Amino acid sequence: MPPPARVFFVLPGGIALLFRESAASVAARILEGSLRLHLTENFRHLHGRSAGQSEVRSWERSLPALVNALIEAGLDDVEVLIEYGLPLTSKRADAVLAGVHPTTGEPSYVIVELKQWSAAYPEEGEPLLCRIDAYPDAVLNPIEQVRGYCEYLLSFNGALERMPKSLAGVAFLHNASESRIAGLRGVDEDQHGRLYTGEQRGAFLDFLRSRLAPKPGAQAADLLLSGKIRPSKQLMALAAAEIRDREQFVLIAEQRVAYEKVMAAVRKAKQSNHKQVVVVTGGPGSGKSVVALSLLGELYRRGVTALHATGSASFTKTMRKIAGARKPAVQKLFMYFNSFMDAEPNDLDVLICDEAHRLRKTSANRYTKAELRTGRLQVAELIDAARVPVFLLDQHQVVRPGEMGTKAEIKRAAAAQGLECTVVELDGQFRCGGSDAYEKWVVDLLGLEGGTPGPWEPDGKLELRIAESPQELEDFLVARRADGYGARMSAGYCWKWTTKVTPGMTELPTDVVIGQWERPWNVYGDRSLLGAPPAPLWATDPDGFGQVGCVYTAQGFEYDWSGVIMGPDLVWRTDRWVVDRSASKDPIFTKTTPDSEIDRLIRNTYKVLLTRGMVGTVVYSTDPETRDKLRSLVSPASGAKATAHV
């Protein structure tokens, strides 16, 4: 009879772990049939949803193959960490084996990626990507997948930083024969990434014995799980080095698939005069902009003609300032969507369209020359401009009337030109502490995908608090800043914005007024004023704290702590949300904007604001009934790191 289960849902530092026991104990639970019950219950508690059939099937079929191999190798006492969450992301390694190295006697760890595949083959000669008959889309080669997990863990776990040679990675395709996956071996294998099939069971056992001794691994597991987690690599902090110098970001899972799809399209375009459209979709924090900057940096360093474009003045000007500091050539890499009206067709190798949900119907505005007012679709202009146009978007971040960047629109525009369009979905979460549960909670809270508001169940990755006043919200953020965190306050567009400042003023106009609490909006325009940064730099300049940002200055950015003020434009009434268009002061909303569109845009606005925080979010609503509703969903204890033991 196995001992009582030791389950640690969330450990210090926000590491999610589904189950942990020795190989012998896990084998006993498999034999008695209780492991599935433990895993499914723990999964529901940790992620706020039931495990999918494919996940359960993997536990039932792949975990026994791994555990039996450990027992046969004489490694009964090695500690098995099941569904180990990579720090600060929603991605999980199937298993991490913790033990003692047989030669050095030091802690030793093996990340294991388990696959039920019986066959796989490279994607059109690209071994980094592979095809499985049961999957509609290409996936990352498991050798490269587990190597990415190793590199990511080495970047973020302080325990491994001190002993980088202690980590190895392996993919075990226990159902596959060598002949049916041979093409995957076009990828180089090393300590962090190697592959064994079911036919190579003996070699797999030898590999396990080479990394792990037949000794208890509990102490090594404790060391790994207590390792200090580094702060997330925030996008802007590394943008300059990423583009000019070397790769700063570790791309994992679907991020790497998206990157390799684009690089493959670039090679194909050069070899055969081929043109291909790539669309990358994902929610806030799924890594779209990290993929974009990784691509731009690598293409820039290779001398491939590539540009980055957005519809966001804040994002583009920030990138020009940070990434292009003292280097005009880099500044010129960052453009706007409407910069390509008269571009020569296919003049660029690659055009990376970030924040593509902000595409507009046409590029023309009141300043456009008459000869360029052709009515041509903006998406068609962007597709024409490069041999490989890349669009990265999140449809729930459309916040202005006239924005029309959707997967369907881009695919339609590609089809109109007879072009192949490849779509990659990013389903990971790298913002909000890596909490996919929080991102889903926000979507359900706002009813963006048919869901309804539900209670927030803390997952230890992100702190969520409800403030009773704007002063309480600000005081809380001030305290976090004193602890060394970054923080910003943002709000729905429910107060008029003074855009013209009277000469001689000594303070910014305090437009956001809630009772006795008065604060200014972020500065209007591209120049700093009275010690406050210009609008495009509000989210990244430390002096941006103290002013209230809006969706147009917050979108596309992230900061440690996010304070969100929900205004009277979105209030809870009895059993549903009510949008009050009269409460919005956004000048972009006109009398002709339909109620249904304003409803969608205001909900999307709060989705953007509520998903900026990396460490935590504190929310205040100006409406008493809405505050009551939020309070009922978020218990006061939600701010604490949650640890559960079963």
Buried (B, 14 or more C-beta within 10 A) or exposed (E): EBEEBEBBBBBBBBBBBBBBBBBBBBBBBBEEEEBBEBBBBBBEBBBBEEBEEEBBEBBEEBBBBBBBBBBBBBBBBBBBBBBBBBBBBBBBBBBBBBBBBBEEEEBBBBBBBBBBBBBBBBBEEBBBBBBBEEEEBBBBBBBBBBBBBBBBBBBBBEBBBEBEEBBBBBBBBBBBBBEBBEBBBBBEBEBBBBBBBBBBBEEBBEBBBBBBBBBBBBEBBBBBBBBEBBBBBBBBBBBBEBBBEEEBBBBBBBBBBBBBBBBBBBBBBEEEEBBBBBBBBBBBBBBBBBBBBBBBBBBBBEEBEBBBBBBBBBBBBBBBBBBBEEEEEBBEBBBBBBBBBEBEEBBBBBBBBBBBBBBBBBBBEEEBEEEEEEEBBBBBBBBBBBBBBBBBBBBBBBBBBEBBBBBEBBBEBBEEEEBEBBBBBBEBBBBBBBBBBBBBBBBBBBBBEEEEBEEBBBBBBBBBBBBEBBBBBBEBBEEBBEEEBBBBBBBBBBBEBBEEBEEEEEEBBBBBEBEEBEBBBBBBEEEBBEEBBBBBBBBBBEEBBBBBBBBBBBBBBBBBBBBBBBBBBBBBEEEEBBBBBEBBBBEBBEEEBEEEEBBBBBBBBBBBBBBBBBBBBBBBBBBEEBBEBBEEBBBEEBBEBBEEEE
